[in-house]
Structures are given as structure tokens and as C-alpha cells.
Amino acid sequence: MINFITASKIRSRVRLIAIYLRLAYYNRIYCMDIARSARISWGTLLDKSYPKGIHIGDETYIASGTRVLSHDFCRNIYCDTRIGKRCFIGADAIILPGVTIGDNVVVGCGSVVTKDVPSGCIVAGNPAKVIRENIKTTRFGLIIQ
């Protein structure tokens, strides 16, 4: 039992170190603006064609398979995409270039966010629409009931 607990603690610490190193890599090498307290899943794809346009707030969690874009090649658009504080972006969501997501927002799995999202709401669908308003979230976008 002691070995299992020790191994679990070691794995957790190694995971956190890997997360911080990855965020440092994005911030220093690609010049993205990602808060140190944000968590980005390993399967998340952040646009590297215009990396300076990616802005992610404190205590935000972005799930696997999500794509955050800051450029549109067809229309020759390069713009800032912003995700606020304490948000949760569900798996396989797509955040299009130029979109601003407010604070305390939950984006449903598989949603395509085409327009700005106000703070304190839940959005879902393709295109994403507000399905609930006036919510409050805690760390990593957990909804307070």
C-alpha cells in the first residue's frame, strides 16, 4: 500500500512538472499568452500559424481534441482568440479565430464557437448558442450549483 501511495504522488508531481514545462514552452517559444494556472490537455491543438493570438485565462481547463484557432487562411485573417478565467472547454470543441469567450463559461463537447460568448453562461451546439445564463464556476470551470 505504501508503494502505491508513493508511486501515485510521484506520478502526480511529474504530471504537474510536465504541464508547467509545456505551458512555459508555449509562452516562451511560441509567445502565446497562457496563464500558469491554466490546464491544457495533451490532445488540444493550439494554432501555431499565429501563436501570439492565443490568450487563455487563469484556472481554465481545455479538454482533449479541442482546437483553438487564431488564423483563417482562406480569408487571410490573423486575429486574437481569447478564453477567459475559470472556463471549461469540452472535448472536441472548435474555437474559431477572433472569438472572445468571457469568464466563467462552459463550452459543451463538440461545440463550434463562431461568435463571442458573454461571461457566466453555458454554450453548446454547432454553431454554439447560449443554453444557460448566470452561472458561476470555480477552478477549471466546475459549475457551482
N, C-alpha and C positions, 0 to 999 in steps of 0.2 A: 504493500500500500504506500509506503514511504517513497519508493522508487517512482510510482505512478504520479504522485503529487509533485515530486521534484521535476520529473520529465514534463509535466503539464506546465509548471511555472517557467521552465526554461523555454519551452515552445512558445508560450505567450510573450515572453520578453524578446525572443528572436523575431517573432512576427512584428512586434511594435518597432523594433530597430529597422526591420526591412521596410515597413511603412514609412518611417521618418526618412530613411535614405532615398526612397522613391520620390517622396514629396520634395526633398532637397534637390534631387536630380531635375524634376520638372521645373522647380522655381529657379534654379541657378543656370542650368544648361539651356532650357527652353524659354526661360523668362516668363513663365506662367505665374499668375497671382493666385496661389492656393494657400489657404490658412493652414498652420501647423496642426490644428486640432481637427481638420477635415479627414475623412476616411474615404479612399477611393479603391474600389475593388480591383483586383488584378485584371479582370476581364473588361474593364472600362476602357473605351477608346477616346482619348482626348486629341483634338485636331492639332496636328503638328505643322500644318501648312501656314497657319498664322497663330502660333502659340501665345503671343503676347495678348491675344484677345480672349483668353480663358481666365475668368475670375471666379473663384469658389470661396464662399464664406466660412466662418468658424462653425465647428461642430456639425458639418454637413456630411451626409453619407451618400455615396453614389454606388449603386449596385452593379453587378456584373452584366456585361453586354450593352451597357448604356453608351451612347455616342454623343459627345458634346462637340458641336461644330462651331467654328468661328470664321469659316470662309465658304463661299459658293462659287465654284469655278465657272459654271455656266453663265452666271450673271456678273462675274468679276467683282464680287463683293468680299471685302475683308473687314469684319467689324467685331466689336466686343460682345461676348456672351457672358452674362453674369448670373451666378447662382448665389442666393442669399445665405443667411445664417440659419442654422438648425433646420435644414431641409433634408428630405429623404427623396431620392430619385430612384424609382423602382427599376427592376431588371429590364433590359432591352428597350428602355426609353430612348427617344431621339430628341435632342435639344438643338434646334436649328440656329444658324448664325444670327446674331443681333438680338436674341431674346434675353430679356431680363426676368429672372424669377425672384420674387420677393423673399423676405424672411418667413420662417415657419410655414413652409409649403411642402406638401406631399404630392409627388407626381406618380401616378399609377404605372404599373408594369406595362410595357409595350406602348406607352403613350407617345405621340408625336407632338411636341410643343412647338407651335408655329408663331405664337404671339406672346407678348409679355403677360406674366402671371402676377396678380396682386398678392401682397403678403397675407398670411393667415388663411389659406384655403387648400382644398384638395382638388387636383385636376386629373382627368383621365380621358382616354379615347384618342381617336385619330380623326381630325385634329383634337388636341386636348381642350376640354371645356371644364369650367368650374362646376364641381358636383356638390361641394360643401364649403361653406364660408365660416369665418370667425372661429378658427381652430387655434389651439396653442400647442406647441411642440416643445419637447425637451431635447436633450443631447441626441444628435443623429436623427432628428425628425420623428421621434416617438411621440405619438399623439397623447395629450392629456385629456382624459375623459371628463 
